[in-house]
Each structure stands twice: as C-alpha cells, then as structure tokens.
C-alpha cells in the first residue's frame, strides 16, 4: 500500500493523482494518522474479485 501525506497546500486532485498512479490502495495520512484510503476502480475490483472476499467471480455475480 502506498501512502500520501497531506500538506497544507494539498488538493483533492493531488490525492486522485496519487491513487491513479498506484498499483494498489493509497493510505492518505493527515498529521501521521490514516484518514482515508483511496483506490482506482480497477484496484477495488481486483481486491474484491481477485481475493474472492465475497465469493464473487465477476461483476455479474453482484446483480440481484
């Protein structure tokens, strides 16, 4: 997991850019404490479906 430390001049675009360039989740730190975890949709799907956390094999499994 990558990290991104917030600075006084940080903008949401900076957090988005950090998440888009990472291969996994990005923990956003504020004053040394984790305050947010950001990730791209592809990373979320890889975590969800790749680890079978919900016993899903693909997106269609989530349809009711």
Secondary structure, 3 states (H helix, E strand, C coil): CEEEECCCCCCHHHHHHHHHHCCCCEEEEECCEEEEEECCHHHHHHHHHHCCCCCCCCHHHHCC
